[in-house]
Amino acid sequence: MEIYTIKDESKKVITELLNGILETEYGFIWNYPRIVDQIVNFHNIHDEQLIGDLEYVGKQSIEHFGYIDKLVVQLGGETRWQMLTIERLANVEDLFNQQLEKEKKVVSLYKELKEVVRQNRVKRKIESRLARFFKEYGEFPERFIDADDIIRMLDRRIAEEEGHARLLKDAVQTFKMLMNKKAV
């Protein structure tokens, strides 16, 4: 049985790009509950769509963090990122705009990463025992990296991050409209 895996010499480059994604976007994700709390309890905005969208982006971002963390470890690297905190009462519109820019940057980093993985794929013949394991369980052991699986995962992350950017763009507009409506 043959599959595509990643060249050993490219794993460090891929790990660095993954950590770049973590450092760009994921320091902020732990603040989504605080932002929602501020919108609801300080600004007294109870828009279900806005709150639901923010909770969705936050939850999905935490899932993405888990996927990236696992992949960095599988590639033999260490996860690098820093948790950022926001002020108790932050400027929500500014935070949304900052995060929107991060989402856009992350999409481009994911696309760059996908190209690096694609260019560093190498076909490897796997031992018959490992092939039997794959046939029986439908996946390779943790130590074996399937480049095509990574590319499919990156395609999903790109689509989801583009969706996050659209939701955050809508959140900015919705928040501004609701704040203006309150001021009248």
Backbone torsions as a table, in degrees:
resi	resn	phi	psi	omega
1	MET	NA	138.3	177.9
2	GLU	-121.2	142.0	173.7
3	ILE	-140.7	169.2	174.9
4	TYR	-96.7	129.2	173.9
5	THR	-123.0	-170.4	-176.6
6	ILE	-106.8	138.3	176.2
7	LYS	-58.3	136.2	-178.8
8	ASP	-57.6	-39.3	-176.5
9	GLU	-69.5	-15.1	-180.0
10	SER	-95.3	-8.3	-176.9
11	LYS	-61.0	-36.9	179.7
12	LYS	-65.7	-42.3	178.6
13	VAL	-62.6	-44.2	179.9
14	ILE	-64.0	-42.6	178.1
15	THR	-61.2	-41.0	178.7
16	GLU	-64.1	-40.7	177.4
17	LEU	-65.3	-40.9	177.9
18	LEU	-62.2	-43.2	177.7
19	ASN	-66.1	-32.6	174.5
20	GLY	-61.6	-39.0	176.8
21	ILE	-64.5	-46.1	179.4
22	LEU	-60.7	-43.9	-178.1
23	GLU	-68.8	-30.6	-179.1
24	THR	-73.9	-47.7	-169.4
25	GLU	-108.4	-38.7	-161.3
26	TYR	-85.8	-4.4	173.3
27	GLY	-67.7	-22.6	-174.5
28	PHE	-89.0	-23.6	-168.7
29	ILE	-60.6	-28.6	-178.5
30	TRP	-72.7	-9.0	-179.1
31	ASN	-91.4	-8.8	-179.2
32	TYR	-55.0	-45.0	177.9
33	PRO	-60.6	-36.4	178.3
34	ARG	-66.1	-39.5	180.0
35	ILE	-66.9	-44.2	177.9
36	VAL	-60.2	-43.8	178.7
37	ASP	-60.5	-42.2	179.1
38	GLN	-65.0	-42.3	179.8
39	ILE	-61.5	-45.1	-176.1
40	VAL	-75.7	-49.9	-170.0
41	ASN	-91.1	-26.6	178.7
42	PHE	-97.4	-47.8	-178.5
43	HIS	-86.2	-8.5	178.6
44	ASN	55.2	44.0	176.4
45	ILE	-108.4	126.1	-176.1
46	HIS	-122.7	37.6	-179.3
47	ASP	-73.1	113.6	-174.8
48	GLU	-61.5	-39.7	-178.8
49	GLN	-65.5	-46.5	-180.0
50	LEU	-60.4	-50.7	-178.6
51	ILE	-62.9	-44.6	179.5
52	GLY	-61.5	-42.3	179.0
53	ASP	-62.9	-43.4	180.0
54	LEU	-65.6	-41.3	177.7
55	GLU	-64.6	-39.0	178.3
56	TYR	-62.9	-48.4	-179.9
57	VAL	-61.6	-44.0	179.3
58	GLY	-61.4	-46.5	-179.0
59	LYS	-64.6	-45.7	-178.7
60	GLN	-67.0	-34.7	178.0
61	SER	-64.6	-37.7	176.9
62	ILE	-64.6	-39.8	176.3
63	GLU	-62.2	-43.7	179.5
64	HIS	-60.5	-42.6	178.4
65	PHE	-55.6	-44.0	179.4
66	GLY	-61.6	-42.9	178.7
67	TYR	-62.1	-44.3	-177.5
68	ILE	-67.9	-43.5	178.7
69	ASP	-57.0	-46.6	-179.5
70	LYS	-62.0	-42.9	-179.0
71	LEU	-66.7	-41.3	177.9
72	VAL	-58.1	-45.1	179.6
73	VAL	-65.0	-42.9	178.0
74	GLN	-60.0	-33.9	179.7
75	LEU	-80.5	-1.2	177.5
76	GLY	90.4	12.4	-178.8
77	GLY	-103.1	-177.3	175.8
78	GLU	-118.7	136.7	179.9
79	THR	-71.1	134.4	178.0
80	ARG	-125.8	125.6	173.5
81	TRP	-168.7	167.6	-179.1
82	GLN	-134.8	130.6	178.3
83	MET	-78.3	126.7	178.0
84	LEU	-98.9	145.8	176.3
85	THR	-117.0	150.6	178.6
86	ILE	-106.7	161.6	176.5
87	GLU	-62.5	157.8	179.4
88	ARG	-55.4	-46.7	174.1
89	LEU	-118.6	98.4	-176.6
90	ALA	-99.6	164.0	174.8
91	ASN	-80.0	101.3	-173.4
92	VAL	-59.6	-43.6	-179.3
93	GLU	-61.0	-43.5	177.3
94	ASP	-62.3	-41.9	178.8
95	LEU	-61.4	-44.1	177.8
96	PHE	-59.7	-45.2	-179.1
97	ASN	-65.0	-39.8	177.3
98	GLN	-63.1	-44.8	-179.0
99	GLN	-68.4	-35.3	176.4
100	LEU	-58.9	-44.1	177.7
101	GLU	-63.8	-38.4	177.7
102	LYS	-65.2	-40.2	178.4
103	GLU	-60.7	-43.0	179.5
104	LYS	-63.7	-42.8	179.5
105	LYS	-65.0	-39.9	-179.6
106	VAL	-64.0	-37.7	176.8
107	VAL	-58.3	-45.0	-179.4
108	SER	-67.5	-35.5	176.7
109	LEU	-66.0	-40.7	176.9
110	TYR	-62.3	-41.4	179.0
111	LYS	-64.5	-41.9	176.8
112	GLU	-62.3	-44.1	179.3
113	LEU	-61.2	-43.0	178.9
114	LYS	-58.8	-42.3	179.5
115	GLU	-66.1	-39.7	178.1
116	VAL	-63.3	-44.7	178.4
117	VAL	-61.8	-46.4	-179.3
118	ARG	-58.9	-42.2	-178.2
119	GLN	-74.3	-17.8	-176.5
120	ASN	-112.8	23.6	175.1
121	ARG	-77.8	144.3	176.6
122	VAL	-140.6	137.3	-179.7
123	LYS	-81.2	130.6	178.3
124	ARG	-130.4	138.7	174.6
125	LYS	-85.0	131.7	-179.7
126	ILE	-104.2	149.9	-177.8
127	GLU	-61.5	153.1	-177.3
128	SER	-61.0	-34.8	179.4
129	ARG	-65.1	-42.1	177.5
130	LEU	-66.9	-38.4	176.9
131	ALA	-62.4	-41.1	177.5
132	ARG	-63.9	-40.3	177.9
133	PHE	-59.6	-45.2	179.5
134	PHE	-61.6	-46.5	180.0
135	LYS	-61.1	-38.8	-177.5
136	GLU	-75.7	-41.9	-173.5
137	TYR	-105.9	-10.9	176.6
138	GLY	78.6	6.5	177.7
139	GLU	-154.8	160.5	179.5
140	PHE	-87.8	157.1	175.1
141	PRO	-58.5	159.7	-176.3
142	GLU	-51.5	-35.4	-173.9
143	ARG	-72.8	-13.6	-176.3
144	PHE	-101.5	125.1	-176.4
145	ILE	-101.2	122.5	176.9
146	ASP	-99.3	111.1	-176.2
147	ALA	-60.3	-38.1	-179.3
148	ASP	-66.1	-35.7	174.9
149	ASP	-63.3	-40.7	179.3
150	ILE	-64.2	-42.9	179.8
151	ILE	-62.8	-42.7	177.4
152	ARG	-62.9	-41.3	177.8
153	MET	-62.7	-41.7	179.8
154	LEU	-66.0	-38.3	175.6
155	ASP	-59.4	-42.0	177.8
156	ARG	-65.2	-43.3	-179.9
157	ARG	-63.3	-41.1	179.6
158	ILE	-59.9	-49.4	-179.6
159	ALA	-61.7	-42.6	-178.7
160	GLU	-68.9	-39.5	178.4
161	GLU	-66.9	-37.2	174.9
162	GLU	-63.0	-37.8	175.2
163	GLY	-64.5	-39.8	177.3
164	HIS	-61.3	-42.1	180.0
165	ALA	-61.3	-43.0	178.6
166	ARG	-63.7	-42.8	179.6
167	LEU	-64.1	-41.1	179.3
168	LEU	-68.5	-36.7	175.8
169	LYS	-61.9	-44.1	176.4
170	ASP	-64.2	-38.4	-179.3
171	ALA	-62.5	-40.6	178.1
172	VAL	-59.4	-49.8	-177.9
173	GLN	-64.7	-43.0	179.8
174	THR	-63.6	-46.6	-179.5
175	PHE	-60.5	-46.0	179.6
176	LYS	-60.8	-44.2	-178.7
177	MET	-63.4	-43.7	-179.4
178	LEU	-68.5	-35.9	177.2
179	MET	-68.0	-40.6	177.7
180	ASN	-65.1	-38.2	179.7
181	LYS	-64.3	-39.1	178.3
182	LYS	-66.5	-34.3	-176.4
183	ALA	-70.7	-22.6	-176.9
184	VAL	-77.9	NA	NA
